[in-house]
């Protein structure tokens, strides 16, 4: 589960960096590298799925996402 969270976080960081470039400079890094087409749409879908995954993890676990202990700790 920790590996999936780390991968999802990396995908979200790269996706948010791309949207920063789109918002500030009107320049899309993905279309510059890969052109337009189905592959770019798949990459955008992966960023969206990573965001949904992280949202579910935040709602379900309600604790640190990268801890090895799955039990709830009351402090």
Backbone as XML, in Angstrom:
<?xml version="1.0"?>
<chain id="A" units="angstrom">
  <residue number="1" name="UNK">
    <atom name="N" x="0.822" y="-1.190" z="0.000"/>
    <atom name="CA" x="0.000" y="0.000" z="0.000"/>
    <atom name="C" x="0.870" y="1.261" z="0.000"/>
  </residue>
  <residue number="2" name="UNK">
    <atom name="N" x="2.011" y="1.164" z="0.673"/>
    <atom name="CA" x="2.901" y="2.320" z="0.731"/>
    <atom name="C" x="3.451" y="2.633" z="-0.661"/>
  </residue>
  <residue number="3" name="UNK">
    <atom name="N" x="3.802" y="1.594" z="-1.414"/>
    <atom name="CA" x="4.340" y="1.789" z="-2.757"/>
    <atom name="C" x="3.302" y="2.467" z="-3.649"/>
  </residue>
  <residue number="4" name="UNK">
    <atom name="N" x="2.044" y="2.021" z="-3.563"/>
    <atom name="CA" x="0.980" y="2.624" z="-4.376"/>
    <atom name="C" x="0.794" y="4.094" z="-4.021"/>
  </residue>
  <residue number="5" name="UNK">
    <atom name="N" x="0.886" y="4.423" z="-2.751"/>
    <atom name="CA" x="0.749" y="5.819" z="-2.335"/>
    <atom name="C" x="1.902" y="6.676" z="-2.842"/>
  </residue>
  <residue number="6" name="UNK">
    <atom name="N" x="3.101" y="6.133" z="-2.819"/>
    <atom name="CA" x="4.258" y="6.889" z="-3.305"/>
    <atom name="C" x="4.154" y="7.109" z="-4.816"/>
  </residue>
  <residue number="7" name="UNK">
    <atom name="N" x="3.756" y="6.066" z="-5.553"/>
    <atom name="CA" x="3.589" y="6.205" z="-7.006"/>
    <atom name="C" x="2.503" y="7.223" z="-7.323"/>
  </residue>
  <residue number="8" name="UNK">
    <atom name="N" x="1.367" y="7.134" z="-6.608"/>
    <atom name="CA" x="0.271" y="8.077" z="-6.842"/>
    <atom name="C" x="0.705" y="9.504" z="-6.531"/>
  </residue>
  <residue number="9" name="UNK">
    <atom name="N" x="1.468" y="9.680" z="-5.467"/>
    <atom name="CA" x="1.941" y="11.018" z="-5.118"/>
    <atom name="C" x="2.885" y="11.569" z="-6.185"/>
  </residue>
  <residue number="10" name="UNK">
    <atom name="N" x="3.781" y="10.736" z="-6.697"/>
    <atom name="CA" x="4.695" y="11.181" z="-7.763"/>
    <atom name="C" x="3.928" y="11.571" z="-9.017"/>
  </residue>
  <residue number="11" name="UNK">
    <atom name="N" x="2.925" y="10.775" z="-9.382"/>
    <atom name="CA" x="2.107" y="11.095" z="-10.562"/>
    <atom name="C" x="1.371" y="12.407" z="-10.344"/>
  </residue>
  <residue number="12" name="UNK">
    <atom name="N" x="0.843" y="12.619" z="-9.131"/>
    <atom name="CA" x="0.140" y="13.869" z="-8.845"/>
    <atom name="C" x="1.069" y="15.078" z="-8.896"/>
  </residue>
  <residue number="13" name="UNK">
    <atom name="N" x="2.267" y="14.920" z="-8.406"/>
    <atom name="CA" x="3.222" y="16.035" z="-8.440"/>
    <atom name="C" x="3.577" y="16.393" z="-9.878"/>
  </residue>
  <residue number="14" name="UNK">
    <atom name="N" x="3.850" y="15.378" z="-10.702"/>
    <atom name="CA" x="4.168" y="15.654" z="-12.105"/>
    <atom name="C" x="2.974" y="16.248" z="-12.849"/>
  </residue>
  <residue number="15" name="UNK">
    <atom name="N" x="1.775" y="15.745" z="-12.563"/>
    <atom name="CA" x="0.575" y="16.287" z="-13.196"/>
    <atom name="C" x="0.299" y="17.719" z="-12.779"/>
  </residue>
  <residue number="16" name="UNK">
    <atom name="N" x="0.521" y="18.003" z="-11.500"/>
    <atom name="CA" x="0.286" y="19.375" z="-11.048"/>
    <atom name="C" x="1.327" y="20.333" z="-11.618"/>
  </residue>
  <residue number="17" name="UNK">
    <atom name="N" x="2.546" y="19.840" z="-11.814"/>
    <atom name="CA" x="3.562" y="20.672" z="-12.455"/>
    <atom name="C" x="3.162" y="20.995" z="-13.893"/>
  </residue>
  <residue number="18" name="UNK">
    <atom name="N" x="2.606" y="20.002" z="-14.589"/>
    <atom name="CA" x="2.150" y="20.244" z="-15.953"/>
    <atom name="C" x="1.033" y="21.289" z="-15.962"/>
  </residue>
  <residue number="19" name="UNK">
    <atom name="N" x="0.088" y="21.184" z="-15.037"/>
    <atom name="CA" x="-1.003" y="22.166" z="-14.993"/>
    <atom name="C" x="-0.513" y="23.547" z="-14.571"/>
  </residue>
  <residue number="20" name="UNK">
    <atom name="N" x="0.550" y="23.597" z="-13.776"/>
    <atom name="CA" x="1.158" y="24.897" z="-13.458"/>
    <atom name="C" x="1.704" y="25.541" z="-14.718"/>
  </residue>
  <residue number="21" name="UNK">
    <atom name="N" x="2.372" y="24.736" z="-15.548"/>
    <atom name="CA" x="2.898" y="25.269" z="-16.810"/>
    <atom name="C" x="1.773" y="25.723" z="-17.735"/>
  </residue>
  <residue number="22" name="UNK">
    <atom name="N" x="0.674" y="24.971" z="-17.760"/>
    <atom name="CA" x="-0.469" y="25.359" z="-18.590"/>
    <atom name="C" x="-1.073" y="26.660" z="-18.078"/>
  </residue>
  <residue number="23" name="UNK">
    <atom name="N" x="-1.232" y="26.776" z="-16.770"/>
    <atom name="CA" x="-1.866" y="27.962" z="-16.201"/>
    <atom name="C" x="-1.031" y="29.218" z="-16.298"/>
  </residue>
  <residue number="24" name="UNK">
    <atom name="N" x="0.272" y="29.083" z="-16.096"/>
    <atom name="CA" x="1.129" y="30.262" z="-16.061"/>
    <atom name="C" x="1.633" y="30.641" z="-17.452"/>
  </residue>
  <residue number="25" name="UNK">
    <atom name="N" x="2.049" y="29.658" z="-18.234"/>
    <atom name="CA" x="2.690" y="29.940" z="-19.513"/>
    <atom name="C" x="1.871" y="29.523" z="-20.724"/>
  </residue>
  <residue number="26" name="UNK">
    <atom name="N" x="0.707" y="28.929" z="-20.508"/>
    <atom name="CA" x="-0.124" y="28.380" z="-21.593"/>
    <atom name="C" x="0.683" y="27.396" z="-22.452"/>
  </residue>
  <residue number="27" name="UNK">
    <atom name="N" x="1.492" y="26.582" z="-21.790"/>
    <atom name="CA" x="2.344" y="25.618" z="-22.465"/>
    <atom name="C" x="2.153" y="24.256" z="-21.814"/>
  </residue>
  <residue number="28" name="UNK">
    <atom name="N" x="1.759" y="23.275" z="-22.612"/>
    <atom name="CA" x="1.472" y="21.940" z="-22.104"/>
    <atom name="C" x="2.668" y="21.037" z="-22.375"/>
  </residue>
  <residue number="29" name="UNK">
    <atom name="N" x="3.299" y="20.584" z="-21.317"/>
    <atom name="CA" x="4.486" y="19.750" z="-21.429"/>
    <atom name="C" x="4.163" y="18.400" z="-22.060"/>
  </residue>
  <residue number="30" name="UNK">
    <atom name="N" x="3.040" y="17.797" z="-21.704"/>
    <atom name="CA" x="2.699" y="16.481" z="-22.246"/>
    <atom name="C" x="2.468" y="16.509" z="-23.747"/>
  </residue>
  <residue number="31" name="UNK">
    <atom name="N" x="1.747" y="17.518" z="-24.218"/>
    <atom name="CA" x="1.526" y="17.590" z="-25.663"/>
    <atom name="C" x="2.801" y="17.981" z="-26.401"/>
  </residue>
  <residue number="32" name="UNK">
    <atom name="N" x="3.692" y="18.685" z="-25.739"/>
    <atom name="CA" x="4.972" y="19.024" z="-26.348"/>
    <atom name="C" x="5.836" y="17.776" z="-26.511"/>
  </residue>
  <residue number="33" name="UNK">
    <atom name="N" x="5.808" y="16.884" z="-25.510"/>
    <atom name="CA" x="6.625" y="15.668" z="-25.567"/>
    <atom name="C" x="5.974" y="14.602" z="-26.443"/>
  </residue>
  <residue number="34" name="UNK">
    <atom name="N" x="4.677" y="14.336" z="-26.201"/>
    <atom name="CA" x="4.017" y="13.198" z="-26.833"/>
    <atom name="C" x="3.077" y="13.575" z="-27.967"/>
  </residue>
  <residue number="35" name="UNK">
    <atom name="N" x="2.841" y="14.844" z="-28.191"/>
    <atom name="CA" x="1.883" y="15.258" z="-29.209"/>
    <atom name="C" x="0.462" y="15.079" z="-28.698"/>
  </residue>
  <residue number="36" name="UNK">
    <atom name="N" x="-0.493" y="15.165" z="-29.588"/>
    <atom name="CA" x="-1.874" y="14.955" z="-29.186"/>
    <atom name="C" x="-2.290" y="13.547" z="-29.586"/>
  </residue>
  <residue number="37" name="UNK">
    <atom name="N" x="-3.226" y="13.018" z="-28.863"/>
    <atom name="CA" x="-3.702" y="11.681" z="-29.204"/>
    <atom name="C" x="-4.154" y="10.914" z="-27.986"/>
  </residue>
  <residue number="38" name="UNK">
    <atom name="N" x="-4.306" y="9.638" z="-28.199"/>
    <atom name="CA" x="-4.857" y="8.767" z="-27.164"/>
    <atom name="C" x="-3.894" y="8.626" z="-25.989"/>
  </residue>
  <residue number="39" name="UNK">
    <atom name="N" x="-2.595" y="8.565" z="-26.259"/>
    <atom name="CA" x="-1.617" y="8.371" z="-25.180"/>
    <atom name="C" x="-1.649" y="9.513" z="-24.168"/>
  </residue>
  <residue number="40" name="UNK">
    <atom name="N" x="-1.774" y="10.726" z="-24.626"/>
    <atom name="CA" x="-1.845" y="11.873" z="-23.719"/>
    <atom name="C" x="-3.122" y="11.816" z="-22.891"/>
  </residue>
  <residue number="41" name="UNK">
    <atom name="N" x="-4.223" y="11.388" z="-23.506"/>
    <atom name="CA" x="-5.471" y="11.241" z="-22.764"/>
    <atom name="C" x="-5.351" y="10.165" z="-21.692"/>
  </residue>
  <residue number="42" name="UNK">
    <atom name="N" x="-4.620" y="9.102" z="-21.982"/>
    <atom name="CA" x="-4.385" y="8.052" z="-20.985"/>
    <atom name="C" x="-3.559" y="8.602" z="-19.824"/>
  </residue>
  <residue number="43" name="UNK">
    <atom name="N" x="-2.555" y="9.419" z="-20.134"/>
    <atom name="CA" x="-1.750" y="10.029" z="-19.075"/>
    <atom name="C" x="-2.586" y="10.942" z="-18.193"/>
  </residue>
  <residue number="44" name="UNK">
    <atom name="N" x="-3.471" y="11.735" z="-18.792"/>
    <atom name="CA" x="-4.360" y="12.582" z="-17.998"/>
    <atom name="C" x="-5.293" y="11.742" z="-17.134"/>
  </residue>
  <residue number="45" name="UNK">
    <atom name="N" x="-5.763" y="10.626" z="-17.665"/>
    <atom name="CA" x="-6.624" y="9.726" z="-16.886"/>
    <atom name="C" x="-5.859" y="9.125" z="-15.709"/>
  </residue>
  <residue number="46" name="UNK">
    <atom name="N" x="-4.571" y="8.802" z="-15.914"/>
    <atom name="CA" x="-3.755" y="8.277" z="-14.816"/>
    <atom name="C" x="-3.557" y="9.305" z="-13.711"/>
  </residue>
  <residue number="47" name="UNK">
    <atom name="N" x="-3.391" y="10.555" z="-14.087"/>
    <atom name="CA" x="-3.274" y="11.619" z="-13.082"/>
    <atom name="C" x="-4.589" y="11.734" z="-12.295"/>
  </residue>
  <residue number="48" name="UNK">
    <atom name="N" x="-5.708" y="11.660" z="-12.996"/>
    <atom name="CA" x="-7.000" y="11.712" z="-12.320"/>
    <atom name="C" x="-7.217" y="10.529" z="-11.399"/>
  </residue>
  <residue number="49" name="UNK">
    <atom name="N" x="-6.840" y="9.332" z="-11.838"/>
    <atom name="CA" x="-6.967" y="8.149" z="-10.991"/>
    <atom name="C" x="-6.056" y="8.227" z="-9.773"/>
  </residue>
  <residue number="50" name="UNK">
    <atom name="N" x="-4.874" y="8.783" z="-9.943"/>
    <atom name="CA" x="-3.969" y="8.964" z="-8.809"/>
    <atom name="C" x="-4.566" y="9.932" z="-7.796"/>
  </residue>
  <residue number="51" name="UNK">
    <atom name="N" x="-5.227" y="10.976" z="-8.281"/>
    <atom name="CA" x="-5.888" y="11.916" z="-7.372"/>
    <atom name="C" x="-7.031" y="11.272" z="-6.616"/>
  </residue>
  <residue number="52" name="UNK">
    <atom name="N" x="-7.818" y="10.455" z="-7.298"/>
    <atom name="CA" x="-8.917" y="9.750" z="-6.630"/>
    <atom name="C" x="-8.369" y="8.764" z="-5.613"/>
  </residue>
  <residue number="53" name="UNK">
    <atom name="N" x="-7.298" y="8.060" z="-5.966"/>
    <atom name="CA" x="-6.675" y="7.112" z="-5.046"/>
    <atom name="C" x="-6.211" y="7.813" z="-3.766"/>
  </residue>
  <residue number="54" name="UNK">
    <atom name="N" x="-5.543" y="8.946" z="-3.915"/>
    <atom name="CA" x="-5.047" y="9.661" z="-2.744"/>
    <atom name="C" x="-6.194" y="10.219" z="-1.912"/>
  </residue>
  <residue number="55" name="UNK">
    <atom name="N" x="-7.259" y="10.662" z="-2.549"/>
    <atom name="CA" x="-8.426" y="11.147" z="-1.817"/>
    <atom name="C" x="-9.066" y="10.025" z="-1.012"/>
  </residue>
  <residue number="56" name="UNK">
    <atom name="N" x="-9.184" y="8.844" z="-1.613"/>
    <atom name="CA" x="-9.740" y="7.700" z="-0.894"/>
    <atom name="C" x="-8.846" y="7.331" z="0.288"/>
  </residue>
  <residue number="57" name="UNK">
    <atom name="N" x="-7.550" y="7.342" z="0.074"/>
    <atom name="CA" x="-6.634" y="7.020" z="1.159"/>
    <atom name="C" x="-6.750" y="8.012" z="2.310"/>
  </residue>
  <residue number="58" name="UNK">
    <atom name="N" x="-6.900" y="9.287" z="1.991"/>
    <atom name="CA" x="-7.054" y="10.291" z="3.040"/>
    <atom name="C" x="-8.348" y="10.099" z="3.811"/>
  </residue>
  <residue number="59" name="UNK">
    <atom name="N" x="-9.421" y="9.755" z="3.126"/>
    <atom name="CA" x="-10.714" y="9.589" z="3.783"/>
    <atom name="C" x="-10.790" y="8.300" z="4.587"/>
  </residue>
  <residue number="60" name="UNK">
    <atom name="N" x="-10.245" y="7.221" z="4.049"/>
    <atom name="CA" x="-10.377" y="5.921" z="4.699"/>
    <atom name="C" x="-9.410" y="5.779" z="5.859"/>
  </residue>
  <residue number="61" name="UNK">
    <atom name="N" x="-8.191" y="6.123" z="5.648"/>
    <atom name="CA" x="-7.183" y="5.862" z="6.668"/>
    <atom name="C" x="-7.161" y="6.903" z="7.771"/>
  </residue>
  <residue number="62" name="UNK">
    <atom name="N" x="-7.378" y="8.169" z="7.403"/>
    <atom name="CA" x="-7.374" y="9.282" z="8.361"/>
    <atom name="C" x="-6.127" y="9.304" z="9.235"/>
  </residue>
  <residue number="63" name="UNK">
    <atom name="N" x="-5.038" y="8.947" z="8.657"/>
    <atom name="CA" x="-3.757" y="9.007" z="9.354"/>
    <atom name="C" x="-2.679" y="9.233" z="8.309"/>
  </residue>
  <residue number="64" name="UNK">
    <atom name="N" x="-1.465" y="9.088" z="8.696"/>
    <atom name="CA" x="-0.374" y="9.294" z="7.752"/>
    <atom name="C" x="-0.445" y="8.271" z="6.628"/>
  </residue>
  <residue number="65" name="UNK">
    <atom name="N" x="-0.254" y="8.726" z="5.405"/>
    <atom name="CA" x="-0.383" y="7.852" z="4.242"/>
    <atom name="C" x="0.814" y="6.933" z="4.047"/>
  </residue>
  <residue number="66" name="UNK">
    <atom name="N" x="1.917" y="7.251" z="4.626"/>
    <atom name="CA" x="3.132" y="6.505" z="4.351"/>
    <atom name="C" x="3.634" y="5.741" z="5.567"/>
  </residue>
  <residue number="67" name="UNK">
    <atom name="N" x="2.761" y="5.472" z="6.534"/>
    <atom name="CA" x="3.167" y="4.706" z="7.704"/>
    <atom name="C" x="2.971" y="3.221" z="7.447"/>
  </residue>
  <residue number="68" name="UNK">
    <atom name="N" x="3.815" y="2.406" z="8.049"/>
    <atom name="CA" x="3.702" y="0.962" z="7.891"/>
    <atom name="C" x="2.654" y="0.380" z="8.829"/>
  </residue>
  <residue number="69" name="UNK">
    <atom name="N" x="2.292" y="1.115" z="9.876"/>
    <atom name="CA" x="1.322" y="0.643" z="10.849"/>
    <atom name="C" x="-0.083" y="0.992" z="10.376"/>
  </residue>
  <residue number="70" name="UNK">
    <atom name="N" x="-0.922" y="-0.012" z="10.169"/>
    <atom name="CA" x="-2.287" y="0.223" z="9.679"/>
    <atom name="C" x="-3.287" y="0.442" z="10.801"/>
  </residue>
  <residue number="71" name="UNK">
    <atom name="N" x="-2.863" y="0.391" z="12.043"/>
    <atom name="CA" x="-3.798" y="0.601" z="13.153"/>
    <atom name="C" x="-3.923" y="2.086" z="13.433"/>
  </residue>
  <residue number="72" name="UNK">
    <atom name="N" x="-5.069" y="2.457" z="13.981"/>
    <atom name="CA" x="-5.302" y="3.860" z="14.338"/>
    <atom name="C" x="-4.529" y="4.171" z="15.626"/>
  </residue>
  <residue number="73" name="UNK">
    <atom name="N" x="-3.846" y="5.271" z="15.629"/>
    <atom name="CA" x="-3.088" y="5.687" z="16.801"/>
    <atom name="C" x="-3.718" y="6.929" z="17.365"/>
  </residue>
  <residue number="74" name="UNK">
    <atom name="N" x="-4.145" y="6.852" z="18.604"/>
    <atom name="CA" x="-4.717" y="8.021" z="19.286"/>
    <atom name="C" x="-3.630" y="8.714" z="20.064"/>
  </residue>
  <residue number="75" name="UNK">
    <atom name="N" x="-3.487" y="9.982" z="19.787"/>
    <atom name="CA" x="-2.451" y="10.760" z="20.498"/>
    <atom name="C" x="-3.107" y="11.748" z="21.411"/>
  </residue>
</chain>
